[in-house]
Amino acid sequence: MKKLSYTVLVFLFAFVFAEAQVMDSPYFERDTVSKYTLGLNTRFLNFQSILQYRGSLSTNPSILHRNQIQSVGIRGRYKAITLVLGAGVRSFPTDDRKVGSSLNVVLRYYPKNFYFRFDGSYVADQFSLGNYVTKFRDSYRNDLFIWNLDNYAMYTFSRDKINVRSFMGFLDKQLRTAGSFTANAYIKGSLVHANASTIDSIFGADELIPENLFFSRIGVGFGYLQTIKITEDLSFIGMASLASEFAYSRTFDDELDTTSEFDFITNLNPHAFSSLVYSRNGYYAGLQFEYFPPLGASRIINKYDFGFYSFRLSAGYHW
């Protein structure tokens, strides 16, 4: 009996020791040497945006944009801060209306176990970027002009198993397959400005539509990340998350009454993200896919809402 007890104790000790060795082994390799990154970035974006107003009649006039945008830019990093600036954007409209111009700037930040993205852009209906550079006030006054600000944050709970910089920032290297639950949050805001003549040409002169509209979505939810180590230098990550959203809309006009609208929904369409990353001797290459759903069913009438999917290819060097 004593021999059996000793055998069980030795087995349990060996098992615990082996598990401890596994848990102590690194899941990823941190890049603690390089401070800078320089790379090229290209992105294919397919999005559908809906601008909708209540109007003075029983109908609800709206603009629907379905666009494909191919952008090329430069990607730079200093320590944990990354800036992506689009160097060229071309639009391929798939409906009758054409976007006059657009510009996008992205700032990313990767503290430990966190991922932050600050995405700012504008979309203009009629005038080009050159018009806005040379004659901003006149172009802005006579156009349908939309400012967009997209803030996104993610936290991984298994902080010792997955480093999001390996996949979001193409930095560090994932050494083992692992999974983690995540907390996700985002704030998406849009400010729409249009003058009377632009509104008449788009919606029709019979509609009384406010010149300014502010629309925002605030979402909080949870998701799951799964990483797969394919080879020594190649790894893959996939994520899906769901969120409950609070939507807010308000119109501004000197002649019309302002209107505020609220709604709270659970968006059952998931936000999805995946990334395939190759990293070796300071060089990296990454292919990313992202899908973000539109708001879905909502009681809000005055709104500017969009959903998209995108592919991003990036390659460069750390030093």
Secondary structure, DSSP 4 states (H G I P E B T S, - for coil): -HHHHHHHHHHHHHHHHHHHHHHHS-SEE---S--EEEEEEEEEEEEEEEEE---SSSS--EEEEEEEEEEEEEEEEETTEEEEEEEEEEEEESSS----EEEEEEEEE--TTEEEEEEEEEEESS--HHHHHH-HHHHHHTS-EEEEEEEEEEEES-TTT--THHHHSS-SEE-S-EEEEEEEEEEEEEEEE--HHHHHHHH-TT----SEEEEEEEEEEEEEEEEEE-SSSEEEEEEEEEEEEEEEEEEE-SSSPP-EEEEEEEEEEEEEEEEEEEEETTEEEEEEEEEE----S-S--SEEEEEEEEEEEEEEEE-
